[in-house]
Amino acid sequence: MSLYRVFIDGQAGTTGLQIRQRLALHPHIEVVTIAHQLRRDNQARRELMAAVDVTVLCLPDDAARESAQLAEDAGCRVLDASSAHRTKPGWVFGLPELAPGQRETIASARQVANPGCYATGGISLLRPLISQGLLPDDAVYCINAISGYTGGGNKLVEQYAEGGPAYSAYALDFSHKHIPEIQTWSQLSARPVFQPAVGNFDQGMLVFIPVVHAAGHSRDLHTALQQWYEAETFVKVQAFNEIEPTTAPMLTPHGTNGSNNIELFVLANPAYSDRTLLIARLDNLGKGASGAAVQNLNIMLGLPESLCTNLPVA
């Protein structure tokens, strides 16, 4: 099997570092680096992009747009981990479990946008149920979530290294950058309300979506999710109305850390039979960022999809 060369543009950030950690043991991918003094030299970056198989962008949105253009000029395939291209025409949304045929689309794409962490949780819950008509696409869904502070990048990591609040809500103006991709790829006609928060822990994430529906349909929602994801390696639909006994009745955000897995929960109360709580649990730097990026790289390069998607065990 061939050895493929990958350039990570922006490898010093939290996502780029964890991609490098995963790829360090990859048997079929060589990570190519650029000299520190040339990392802002567009000509040097373009030449490097022309010499590799895929460029991975781990940059702020504006810088990612510029780098994507360099890669296009160089004729290089791109996987963008920023939010710059997730709803842009011509770019493929890099969630292989999104719908039948999505893997094949990713495999042949020249430009793939890696999903956002919160968006991965929200879309994984809503898309199967919206597309099958079990939930209406014109409802205004209220999505609440909490992430570890690594989701805020190096600046927030540094802030929490000196101590931080246990819980902080943010994006209080209904304008979080993940909303467009949640709406687009969940196939919602109404813009959802999204309220994120950060907790005083490094990695892990919970995404909550309470839904109202016809009485007694909670099990139908659970069955639909089970059937949608039954062949998926990285998505696990937990037993209906169950939380693992080690934490019950609490649910913590830490069960998937270091992995590319996402767990989905469907919780209901017979006393309130017209409503259900949908929950996704994932590692914001795993299936929410770096693990998903390696999964997409494997698909783009025709390699076994699970190779090195989890962090190496120390």
C-alpha positions in Angstrom: 0.0 0.0 0.0 1.2 3.5 -0.9 2.6 6.0 1.6 0.7 9.3 1.4 2.0 12.7 2.3 -0.1 15.1 4.3 0.7 18.7 5.2 -1.0 20.2 8.3 -1.3 24.0 7.9 -1.7 25.2 11.4 -0.3 22.3 13.3 0.4 24.1 16.6 -3.3 24.5 17.6 -5.2 22.0 19.7 -6.8 20.3 16.6 -3.6 20.2 14.7 -1.6 18.8 17.6 -4.1 16.0 18.1 -4.2 15.2 14.4 -0.4 14.9 14.5 -0.5 12.6 17.6 -2.9 10.3 15.8 -1.0 10.3 12.5 2.4 9.7 14.3 1.7 5.9 14.2 -0.2 5.8 10.9 1.3 3.2 8.7 0.3 4.8 5.4 0.6 8.6 6.1 3.7 10.7 6.4 3.1 14.2 8.0 5.1 16.8 6.1 6.1 20.0 8.0 7.2 23.5 6.9 10.1 25.3 8.4 8.9 27.7 11.1 10.3 30.8 9.4 8.4 29.9 6.2 5.0 29.2 7.7 3.7 32.6 6.5 5.5 32.4 3.2 2.7 31.8 0.6 5.0 30.7 -2.1 6.7 28.1 0.1 3.3 26.9 1.4 2.0 26.6 -2.2 5.1 24.6 -3.3 4.7 22.3 -0.3 1.0 21.8 -1.1 1.8 20.9 -4.6 4.1 18.1 -3.3 1.6 16.4 -1.0 -1.6 14.4 -1.4 -3.8 16.3 1.1 -3.4 19.6 3.0 -5.3 19.8 6.3 -6.2 23.3 7.5 -6.2 23.9 11.2 -6.5 27.6 11.0 -8.8 30.5 11.9 -11.6 31.0 9.3 -10.0 33.9 7.4 -6.6 32.2 7.2 -8.3 28.9 6.2 -9.9 30.7 3.2 -6.6 32.0 2.1 -4.9 28.7 2.6 -7.6 26.8 0.7 -7.1 29.1 -2.3 -3.3 28.3 -2.2 -4.1 24.6 -2.2 -6.5 25.0 -5.0 -3.9 26.9 -7.0 -1.4 24.1 -6.2 -3.9 21.4 -7.3 -3.9 19.8 -3.8 -6.9 18.2 -2.1 -8.0 19.9 1.1 -9.5 18.9 4.4 -10.5 22.0 6.3 -11.0 21.8 10.1 -12.2 25.4 10.4 -15.8 26.6 10.0 -15.1 28.6 6.8 -16.4 26.1 4.2 -18.9 23.9 6.0 -21.9 25.3 4.0 -20.0 26.6 1.0 -21.0 25.3 -2.4 -18.4 23.0 -3.9 -17.3 21.7 -0.5 -18.3 18.3 0.8 -19.4 18.1 4.4 -17.1 15.6 6.1 -19.6 13.6 8.2 -19.5 10.1 6.8 -22.5 9.0 8.8 -24.6 11.9 7.5 -26.6 9.9 5.0 -26.2 7.0 2.5 -23.6 7.8 -0.1 -21.8 10.4 2.0 -18.6 8.3 2.3 -18.4 7.9 -1.4 -18.8 11.6 -1.9 -16.0 12.3 0.6 -13.8 9.7 -1.0 -13.9 11.4 -4.4 -13.9 15.0 -3.2 -11.2 17.6 -3.6 -12.4 19.9 -0.9 -13.8 18.5 2.4 -15.0 20.5 5.3 -14.6 18.8 8.7 -17.7 19.2 10.9 -17.8 21.3 14.0 -17.9 19.5 17.4 -21.3 20.8 18.5 -22.7 20.4 15.0 -21.6 16.8 14.9 -23.7 16.1 18.0 -26.7 18.1 16.8 -26.8 16.8 13.3 -26.2 13.2 14.3 -29.4 13.4 16.4 -31.6 15.4 14.1 -30.7 14.4 10.5 -32.0 10.8 10.7 -35.3 11.9 12.4 -35.9 14.9 10.1 -35.1 13.0 6.9 -37.5 10.1 7.9 -40.3 12.5 8.8 -40.3 11.6 12.5 -39.7 15.2 13.5 -40.8 18.3 11.6 -38.2 20.3 9.7 -40.0 23.6 10.5 -39.9 23.4 14.3 -37.6 25.7 16.2 -35.3 23.3 18.0 -33.5 24.5 21.1 -30.1 22.9 21.5 -28.0 23.2 24.6 -24.5 21.9 25.0 -21.4 21.9 27.1 -17.8 21.3 26.0 -14.4 21.0 27.6 -12.2 24.1 27.4 -10.0 22.7 24.7 -12.8 23.5 22.3 -11.9 27.1 22.6 -8.3 26.6 21.3 -5.0 27.6 22.7 -6.2 30.9 24.2 -8.9 29.2 26.3 -6.5 26.4 27.3 -4.0 28.9 28.6 -6.8 30.7 30.5 -7.9 27.6 32.2 -4.4 26.5 33.0 -4.5 29.3 35.6 -7.9 28.3 36.8 -11.4 29.0 35.4 -15.1 29.0 36.3 -16.8 25.7 36.6 -19.4 26.7 34.0 -19.7 29.6 31.6 -22.4 30.1 29.0 -21.4 32.0 25.9 -22.7 33.0 22.4 -25.7 34.5 24.1 -26.7 36.5 21.0 -28.0 33.4 18.9 -25.2 33.7 16.5 -22.8 30.8 17.1 -20.8 29.8 14.0 -22.0 26.2 14.1 -25.7 27.2 13.6 -25.6 27.4 9.8 -24.1 23.9 9.4 -26.6 22.5 12.0 -29.5 24.0 10.1 -28.2 23.0 6.6 -27.1 19.5 7.3 -30.0 18.6 9.6 -32.3 19.7 6.8 -34.1 22.3 9.0 -36.1 25.0 7.4 -36.1 27.0 10.7 -33.0 28.3 12.3 -32.4 26.5 15.6 -31.7 28.2 18.9 -28.3 27.1 20.1 -26.9 27.7 23.6 -23.3 26.5 24.2 -21.3 26.5 27.4 -17.8 25.6 28.5 -16.9 23.6 31.6 -13.8 23.4 33.8 -12.5 20.2 32.2 -10.3 19.6 29.2 -12.1 17.3 26.8 -15.6 15.9 26.4 -19.0 17.2 25.3 -22.7 16.8 25.8 -25.3 18.1 23.3 -29.0 18.1 24.4 -32.1 18.5 22.2 -35.5 18.3 23.9 -38.2 17.5 21.3 -42.0 17.5 21.5 -43.9 15.0 19.3 -47.0 12.8 19.1 -47.7 11.0 22.4 -45.9 7.7 22.8 -43.4 8.2 19.9 -40.2 8.2 22.0 -39.4 4.6 21.2 -40.0 5.3 17.5 -37.3 7.9 17.6 -34.9 5.5 19.4 -35.7 2.7 16.9 -35.1 5.1 13.9 -31.7 6.1 15.3 -30.7 2.5 15.9 -31.6 1.5 12.4 -29.8 4.5 10.9 -26.6 3.8 12.6 -26.6 0.0 13.0 -23.7 -0.5 10.6 -21.6 2.4 11.8 -18.3 1.8 13.6 -18.1 5.1 15.5 -21.8 5.8 16.4 -23.4 3.9 19.2 -27.1 4.4 20.1 -27.4 3.5 23.8 -30.3 1.4 25.1 -33.6 3.3 25.3 -34.0 5.4 28.4 -30.8 4.1 30.0 -27.7 5.8 31.5 -24.7 3.7 32.5 -25.1 2.7 36.2 -21.6 4.0 37.1 -22.9 7.6 36.8 -26.8 7.3 36.8 -28.9 9.3 37.3 -26.2 11.7 36.1 -24.7 11.7 32.6 -21.1 13.0 32.3 -19.4 14.3 29.2 -16.3 12.1 29.6 -17.2 8.7 28.3 -15.6 9.0 24.8 -12.4 11.0 25.5 -9.5 10.2 23.3 -11.7 8.3 20.8 -13.5 9.0 17.6 -16.8 7.6 19.0 -20.1 9.4 19.5 -22.8 8.0 21.8 -26.5 8.9 21.3 -29.1 8.7 24.1 -32.9 8.8 23.9 -34.5 9.5 27.3 -38.2 9.7 28.1 -40.7 9.7 31.0 -44.0 7.9 30.6 -45.7 10.7 32.6 -44.8 13.1 29.8 -45.3 10.9 26.7 -45.2 13.7 24.1 -41.6 14.7 24.7 -38.2 13.2 24.5 -34.7 14.3 25.4 -32.1 13.5 22.7 -28.4 13.6 23.9 -25.1 13.2 22.1 -21.8 12.5 23.9 -18.5 12.9 22.2 -14.9 14.1 22.6 -14.8 17.7 21.3 -11.3 16.9 20.0 -12.1 13.4 18.9 -15.2 12.9 16.8 -15.6 16.6 17.2 -12.4 17.6 15.5 -9.1 15.6 15.2 -10.5 12.0 15.2 -13.0 13.0 12.6 -10.3 14.6 10.5 -8.2 11.4 10.5 -11.4 9.4 9.6 -11.9 11.7 6.7 -8.3 11.5 5.6 -8.5 7.7 5.6 -11.6 7.9 3.4 -10.1 10.5 1.0 -7.0 8.3 0.6 -8.8 5.0 0.2 -7.4 3.6 3.5 -9.2 1.6 6.2 -11.5 4.2 7.9 -10.6 3.3 11.5 -6.9 3.6 11.2 -5.4 5.8 13.9 -8.7 7.7 14.6 -8.2 7.3 18.3 -5.4 8.9 20.4 -2.5 6.4 21.1 -2.8 4.8 24.5 0.1 6.1 26.7 
